[in-house]
Amino acid sequence: MFGYILKRILLFIPTLLVVSFIVFLLIQLPPGDFLDTMVLRMQQSGTSMDAEAEALLRERYALDQPFLQQYSHWISNIVTEGDFGRSFTWNRPVSELIWSRLGWTFFITISSLLFTWALAFPIAVYSATHQYSFLDYLFSFIGFIGLAVPNFLLALVLMWIGFSVFNVSMGGLFSSEYRDAPWSLAKFLDFLSHLWVPIIVLGTAGTASLIRTMRANLLDELNKPYVEAARAKGLTERHLIWKYPVRVALNPFVSSLATLLPTLISGATIVSVVLSLPTTGPMMLDALLEQDMFLAGSFLLMLSFFTLVSTLVSDILLIIIDPRVNYE
Amino acid sequence: MKTRILIVLIALLSIVVYASTQDTTYNEAPMLAEMVEAGDLPPVEERLPVNPLVQEVKDSIGQYGGTLVSYAPRLPDCDPETCSLLNANIAQFDYDFNIVPDIAESWELSEDGLIFTVTLREGHRWSDGELLTTEDVQFWYDAVVLTEEVFLANTDNGINVNGQIAELEIINDYTFRFIYPERFVRVLDTITDFRPFLPEHYLSQFHAAYNDEADALAQEAGFDFWYEHFMSKLLGGTSADPYFTVRDQNLPVLAAWMYESHNSQEATLFVRNPYYHVVDPEGNQLPYVDYFDRRVETNNEVLKAQIVSGEATHAAFWLAIGDFPLLAENADSNDFIVNLHPDLRASEFGFVFNYTHPDPVLAEIFNDIRFRQAMSHAINRPELQELVFLGQGTPRQPIFDPTTSFYEEGIDQNAIEFDVEIANSLLDEMGLEMGPNDIRLRPDGESLEITFTYATNSPLWNPDLVELVREYWGEVGVDLVLDPVDINLYRERLDANDTDMGTWAIGGSSEVFSRNNSPIRYRPPFHFPTTPLGGLGWYQWYASNGEDGVAPPQEVQDLYVAIDAWMQEPRGTERYAELGTEIMRTNAENLWLIGTIGLMPRPVVLSTSLRNTPTPEDVVSVEFWVWGPHQPEQWYFDN
């Protein structure tokens, strides 16, 4: 097994190289570059830059170099010095910008994942064991709604309710008076009062699909002979269900970790923009629109890296919970 | 009874004593008085210049305290909403848009327009307490203008005369002069956006010519080269970096507020500059308001929701006419007032045909004035106004706004009325016969198709407006082919002379902008030359002194000459008005730039308790840098 994990980790390197190349290429594909965006914005504010200055800046930012040269410069700096380059828009090193945002992104993503699990697991077990009951229908109904409503729409609706009913703006993670305050109990409570919105918004869609998969799997297991046999031997129903079929049906939970993380992260982009969260989403979107390629590229690279890691973790977990799985 | 009289007497006496000391002493904000008391700050008399700038208040003498709050969609910009509160230039606009002193005590341009002399205020101090002297001017000149790595040609228009740089001469500690290679009277228009001084005592450490360790300092701060580090300190941008990324508490400034802190939500807090050089008529040092909190909401809807819920004390730049109903609905319950203020933008949307089109047939059609008249008559502006602009604004051609000193009533109404018959008869007269499918035929027999290239990822090109115009022009037999592209591709096409027609919002159209920057809307290519809307060939001809490009017709050549002469004429002279009128009339008659709805009012949000702020009849315009003339340093909260 350790050999397997090592092999997987070694495979990260070529995968990430390919990803970084594609990412960089995609960012460069649209017409224009960062300077074009900058000039446009200056014009909007009523100033301008003449062609000469534009050319000089383009040279200084090395935007006039061929694509391959720009890419190799960027990637070799990352590999040799851990230097992700400098963001044009923010005029600061990329590494200074991304870490706190990556932190928030993972905090929110993992909170939503835990929320999803905490909600999906008992509901799925209940729905499967009480198939076609009223609550099964009710949960399925709510679940399907959660699946069908786009996340950002849910976020907008919650924000509108927050604004029209409670007259508070739900955007961000803190109320304005706590934004600058040091951590305190009051700030923490304020934080919690904002946190539930993104967690619910991001969690609902995942919850629904997880309930459905888990329910279907468990239903398959419940009709298998070993369940009958256990029941015939006189095990209590609760003991039986939790000990055997649920454990077998747990596989999608763990393997969903691999697919759920990227979904949550990409879903979080739009939701974060709508809710103004301090996560990677809005900054990455901005960077992409402005062709701030080192910033956007670094974000995408880091997110790909974490997706690879989460796939690996879920594979390892699968081996642990299900002895039948063997990758050797 | 006796004691009561005594108390009243003492009270009266103290008022008299207080009032009599007004002439000689200055007052300061309580937060600064505390620091003086604690010995952290010299007394206010020592902090102010010998001759501080006394600013008339708009309504009343204010009270100290409070925090101004504004919102912006992104951190790095020096957008007008933010930077109009942080400016410190040689001069500034007052409420009536007169140019009045700011940092400089006085200035004088010699009769021949060759020598511009500026006098600073004696005893004027940077926000860290160091004196502002002509050494800081010399430093700016040497470290920025004469340093190739830092200076980007042409962007500092107060010393740049057609590519030649003025000489600097220091007279004494407070007086300096620029000597121009040729007559340059326009400097008088640029001084509201001209700040030829930098704090040498602080910034020289980052400059390689002053400090051998500058490169090492830069690398410590995460830059590759010293000049990147140095330029990152130039707040508001002397020239190259217009981005507002300075995060340096130690950087001395001259503005009313200075950088204090920054939080994880990208909000930036500015605090009052204890050395600010402006006092009110009673000697109270400005600004009245202690803090300025600039918050960031990246999502436009959230940003507006914050403003609607009363979180901002002032907002204008990011608001559009479409936001007004929602703002008005929530104003009372959320303690703000919202008014529609006059703005000066000549047209919300304008069209320029490509007069130097590579296809000679199209170029000839576009150059026929009857075609442009017909296209203007074909637009149903009243309907456009109702459907797209909430019925606000004025149907007009994008000619100067009515605040212009040489404005003529009705000059903007040429070919403005909606009349399909006139349009058709003009096109018939041109010989553009109606062909199959009700599309007119070009002289070479092909159908008259015009490609309308526009950017989809910009709010400028309202989809309703684009469709409506297509419909209007289709009515008279001109087939508009819509070609939506990315905004950067759009710019590239314009720049490559690869469009039939250029469209944009026609701002930068006022007298002040035309003089301060350049008259971009009144000569081809009708925008900044890096984004030419139409007639790029003509501009190339003009810029290369006739060597490149396409020779324009006589009236365009005359226009270029008239504008150059106008820019060399000081404001207010007879000749200035004559030339201005000529430029205005030529543009109005020739309809090179066709407008839709202009002078669109701007919704302005102000906190109910804020005083000395603009009243509804005051112009709030990007042309005047939004809050610039409205003296935010004298705003105060009435509690």
Interface residues (C-beta under 8 A of the other chain):
Chain A: P30 P31 G32 D33 D36 T37 M38 V39 L40 R41 M42 Q43 S45 G46 T47 S48 M49 D50 A51 E52 A53 E54 L56 L57 R86 T89 W90 N91 R92 P93 E96 S100 L156 M159 F163 N167 V168 S169 G171 G172 L173 F174 S176 R179 D180 V273 V274 L275 S276 P278 P282 M283 D286 L289 Q291
Chain B: R74 L75 P76 D77 C78 D79 P80 L152 A153 N154 T155 G222 F223 D224 S232 A240 D241 P242 Y243 T245 S261 N263 S264 Q265 E266 A267 L269 R295 E297 T298 N299 E301 V302 A305 Q306 V308 S309 E311 S333 N334 N457 D486 I487 N488 L489 R491 E492 G507 G508 F513 N517 H527 F528 P529 T530 T531 V622 E623 W625
